[in-house]
């Protein structure tokens, strides 16, 4: 064999050997990733009791009485730093327009208007930035059926279902 050929083959072998074992170092590069985070107040609210029934009893047209009944729901919230919640209602199944509540006759297409109110509707509690705030509240719900809403209504059972949403 030719000495020139051996020198070239040896040089090529050393080059390939070096390239093979050092390729990680030859092709490796590093980058930097900056990571930023902003911790904000976490808030969680839930109803302890999720169902309430308000029974208005018998509505007697000749009584000239507004009928009022109430119920309560309990709820809890916790947050870090600042606690803000609000409660909304969907006006019931038979709302003719936003803000109006109606009971529907169980079989006929007849309605009785009623007033629906609850308290508290919202609350804001501001504490130290990293302090955990825990509250437990009672939501008082009141339904009133004015006499003029039922004085000419058909005899029978009426119903509605209102959904309350606790928004953190």
Helices and strands as residue ranges (DSSP letters): H 3-27, E 43-47, G 61-63, E 67-80, E 82-89, E 101-105, E 111-119, E 122-126, E 132-145, H 147-150, E 158-159, E 164-167
